[in-house]
Amino acid sequence: MTAIPHEPPRVVGERPRSASQFLVREMWTSLAISVIWLSVLCTAIFGPDIVSNNGVGDVGERTTVPSAVAVALFAFLATWVVAKYGFGPGRKAD
């Protein structure tokens, strides 16, 4: 009996990325995430509060929430999206 050796599998269409391409993409992604959270910090320090009055005038309950809470919620969502696309697998170069 004769055995036929198989060739090693080939990956078609993939090019190895250089280290500089990884570093540039990761640098811009981390810079974008840093700016997002710096804006939350600035909003927490200098931003106004969200005030809600339940009643008329001074009668009733008053609720005060820092506006940074709402900004932090959207910053979390933005960080998630930026990190997913920035640190995830790259686009196929065809």
C-alpha positions as CSV (number, residue, x, y, z in Angstrom):
1,M,0.0,0.0,0.0
2,T,1.1,3.5,-0.7
3,A,0.4,6.5,1.5
4,I,0.1,10.0,0.0
5,P,1.2,12.8,2.4
6,H,-1.1,15.8,2.6
7,E,0.1,19.3,2.2
8,P,-0.1,21.6,5.1
9,P,-3.2,23.8,5.1
10,R,-2.9,27.3,3.6
11,V,-4.6,30.4,4.8
12,V,-5.8,32.4,1.8
13,G,-6.2,36.1,1.9
14,E,-4.4,36.9,5.2
15,R,-1.4,39.0,5.3
16,P,0.7,39.3,8.5
17,R,0.3,42.7,10.0
18,S,3.4,44.5,11.1
19,A,3.9,45.5,14.7
20,S,3.6,49.2,13.9
21,Q,0.1,48.7,12.5
22,F,-0.9,47.1,15.7
23,L,0.6,49.8,17.8
24,V,-0.9,52.7,15.8
25,R,-4.4,51.2,15.9
26,E,-4.2,50.4,19.6
27,M,-2.7,53.9,20.4
28,W,-5.7,55.7,18.7
29,T,-8.2,53.4,20.4
30,S,-6.7,54.0,23.9
31,L,-6.5,57.7,23.2
32,A,-10.2,57.9,22.2
33,I,-11.2,56.0,25.4
34,S,-9.1,58.3,27.5
35,V,-10.7,61.4,26.0
36,I,-14.2,59.9,26.6
37,W,-13.4,59.4,30.3
38,L,-11.7,62.8,30.6
39,S,-14.9,64.4,29.4
40,V,-16.8,62.5,32.2
41,L,-14.2,63.9,34.7
42,C,-14.7,67.5,33.4
43,T,-18.4,67.1,33.6
44,A,-18.2,65.8,37.1
45,I,-16.1,68.8,38.2
46,F,-17.6,71.6,36.2
47,G,-21.0,70.4,35.1
48,P,-24.3,71.4,36.6
49,D,-26.7,69.1,38.5
50,I,-29.9,67.6,37.1
51,V,-32.6,69.0,39.4
52,S,-36.1,67.6,39.5
53,N,-38.9,69.3,41.5
54,N,-42.0,67.3,42.5
55,G,-44.5,69.9,43.3
56,V,-45.0,73.7,42.8
57,G,-42.4,76.2,43.9
58,D,-40.7,75.3,47.2
59,V,-43.5,72.9,48.2
60,G,-42.8,69.2,47.4
61,E,-39.7,67.1,47.1
62,R,-36.6,68.1,45.3
63,T,-34.1,65.6,43.7
64,T,-30.6,66.5,42.7
65,V,-28.4,64.2,40.6
66,P,-25.0,65.1,39.2
67,S,-25.0,65.3,35.4
68,A,-21.8,63.2,35.3
69,V,-24.0,60.2,36.1
70,A,-25.8,60.5,32.8
71,V,-22.6,61.3,30.9
72,A,-20.9,58.3,32.5
73,L,-23.6,56.0,31.3
74,F,-23.1,57.1,27.7
75,A,-19.3,57.0,28.1
76,F,-19.5,53.4,29.2
77,L,-21.5,52.5,26.1
78,A,-19.1,54.5,23.9
79,T,-16.1,52.8,25.5
80,W,-17.6,49.4,24.8
81,V,-18.1,50.2,21.1
82,V,-14.7,51.8,20.6
83,A,-12.9,49.0,22.4
84,K,-14.7,46.4,20.4
85,Y,-13.8,47.8,17.1
86,G,-10.4,49.2,18.1
87,F,-9.0,46.2,19.9
88,G,-10.9,43.6,17.9
89,P,-9.7,41.8,14.8
90,G,-8.8,44.0,11.9
91,R,-10.7,44.4,8.6
92,K,-9.8,42.1,5.8
93,A,-7.6,43.8,3.3
94,D,-8.6,42.7,-0.2
